[in-house]
Amino acid sequence: MENNKTLLFTFRIIAIILGVVLFKQFDFQTLKFEKPALAIVYAIVFVFSIFVLIKNSKKRTDK
């Protein structure tokens, strides 16, 4: 159980950091990213971390 809490904490930190980085890299005037290839990698990892957090929260509410 303690290992699960550590894993969730790690995914929360990853999601926060990547969300901020994606927000900072996005240019709202031109509606483009500064580095599109890197933004794709960031977005994939961001979505995966959010998916893991949502999946685990659904397991918690079922119990």
Backbone as numpy.savetxt, mean C-alpha at the origin, in Angstrom:
# Nx Ny Nz CAx CAy CAz Cx Cy Cz
0.29 -15.83 16.78 -0.54 -14.63 16.78 0.33 -13.38 16.78
1.42 -13.41 17.53 2.31 -12.25 17.59 2.96 -12.00 16.23
3.28 -13.07 15.52 3.87 -12.94 14.19 2.89 -12.28 13.23
1.61 -12.59 13.36 0.58 -12.01 12.50 0.47 -10.51 12.74
0.56 -10.08 13.99 0.50 -8.65 14.30 1.68 -7.90 13.72
2.85 -8.52 13.75 4.04 -7.91 13.19 3.91 -7.77 11.68
3.37 -8.80 11.05 3.18 -8.77 9.60 2.18 -7.67 9.20
1.10 -7.55 9.94 0.11 -6.51 9.65 0.69 -5.11 9.85
1.48 -4.95 10.89 2.12 -3.66 11.14 3.05 -3.30 10.00
3.79 -4.29 9.50 4.70 -4.07 8.39 3.94 -3.65 7.13
2.84 -4.33 6.84 2.05 -3.98 5.66 1.40 -2.61 5.81
1.05 -2.22 7.01 0.49 -0.88 7.22 1.54 0.18 6.94
2.75 -0.03 7.42 3.83 0.92 7.19 4.14 1.02 5.70
4.19 -0.13 5.02 4.45 -0.15 3.58 3.36 0.62 2.83
2.11 0.40 3.19 1.00 1.08 2.52 1.06 2.59 2.73
1.39 3.01 3.92 1.47 4.45 4.21 2.61 5.09 3.41
3.78 4.46 3.44 4.93 5.03 2.74 4.68 5.09 1.24
4.17 4.02 0.67 3.96 4.00 -0.78 2.83 4.94 -1.19
1.83 5.08 -0.36 0.76 6.04 -0.66 1.29 7.46 -0.71
2.14 7.80 0.23 2.73 9.14 0.25 3.65 9.35 -0.94
4.44 8.34 -1.26 5.37 8.46 -2.40 4.60 8.61 -3.71
3.55 7.83 -3.89 2.75 7.96 -5.11 2.09 9.33 -5.20
1.63 9.83 -4.08 1.00 11.15 -4.06 2.01 12.24 -4.42
3.23 12.12 -3.89 4.25 13.14 -4.15 4.75 13.08 -5.59
4.80 11.89 -6.18 5.30 11.78 -7.55 4.28 12.20 -8.60
3.02 12.28 -8.23 1.99 12.62 -9.21 1.94 14.12 -9.42
1.97 14.52 -10.69 1.88 15.93 -11.05 0.42 16.22 -11.42
-0.24 17.02 -10.63 -1.67 17.26 -10.82 -1.95 18.22 -11.99
-0.97 18.99 -12.39 -1.17 19.90 -13.52 -1.19 19.14 -14.84
-0.28 18.19 -14.99 -0.23 17.41 -16.23 -0.90 16.06 -16.10
-1.30 15.69 -14.90 -1.93 14.41 -14.60 -1.05 13.23 -15.01
0.24 13.34 -14.72 1.20 12.28 -15.02 2.15 12.09 -13.85
2.77 10.92 -13.81 3.79 10.65 -12.80 5.15 11.10 -13.32
6.04 11.46 -12.39 7.39 11.86 -12.77 8.14 10.68 -13.37
8.05 9.52 -12.73 8.71 8.30 -13.19 7.64 7.22 -13.33
7.05 7.07 -14.51 5.91 6.16 -14.69 6.22 4.69 -14.39
7.40 4.21 -14.77 7.74 2.80 -14.54 7.84 2.50 -13.04
8.46 3.40 -12.32 8.59 3.22 -10.88 7.24 3.36 -10.19
6.40 4.23 -10.71 5.06 4.41 -10.15 4.22 3.15 -10.31
4.41 2.43 -11.41 3.67 1.18 -11.61 4.08 0.15 -10.56
5.37 0.04 -10.30 5.86 -0.90 -9.28 5.32 -0.50 -7.90
5.40 0.78 -7.59 4.86 1.26 -6.32 3.37 0.97 -6.19
2.63 1.19 -7.26 1.18 0.97 -7.22 0.84 -0.51 -7.03
1.59 -1.39 -7.67 1.34 -2.83 -7.51 1.57 -3.26 -6.07
2.66 -2.83 -5.48 2.96 -3.19 -4.09 1.96 -2.53 -3.14
1.56 -1.31 -3.44 0.58 -0.61 -2.61 -0.76 -1.34 -2.61
-1.22 -1.74 -3.80 -2.50 -2.46 -3.90 -2.40 -3.82 -3.21
-1.27 -4.50 -3.35 -1.10 -5.79 -2.68 -1.13 -5.63 -1.16
-0.47 -4.60 -0.63 -0.47 -4.41 0.82 -1.87 -4.06 1.33
-2.61 -3.25 0.59 -3.99 -2.93 0.97 -4.85 -4.19 0.92
-4.64 -5.02 -0.10 -5.38 -6.27 -0.22 -5.13 -7.17 0.98
-3.89 -7.30 1.40 -3.56 -8.14 2.56 -4.21 -7.58 3.82
-4.19 -6.28 3.98 -4.80 -5.67 5.17 -6.31 -5.88 5.19
-6.96 -5.73 4.05 -8.41 -5.92 3.98 -8.77 -7.39 4.20
-8.00 -8.26 3.59 -8.24 -9.70 3.74 -8.13 -10.13 5.20
-7.13 -9.61 5.89 -6.94 -9.97 7.28 -8.02 -9.34 8.17
-8.49 -8.15 7.84 -9.52 -7.53 8.67 -10.84 -8.28 8.53
-11.10 -8.86 7.35 -12.31 -9.66 7.18 -12.23 -10.94 7.99
-11.03 -11.52 8.08 -10.85 -12.72 8.90 -11.08 -12.41 10.38
-10.64 -11.24 10.81 -10.81 -10.85 12.21 -12.27 -10.65 12.58
-13.05 -10.05 11.67 -14.44 -9.78 11.98 -15.27 -11.07 11.95
-14.83 -12.06 11.18 -15.55 -13.33 11.13 -15.39 -14.11 12.43
-14.29 -13.93 13.11 -14.03 -14.71 14.34 -14.76 -14.19 15.50
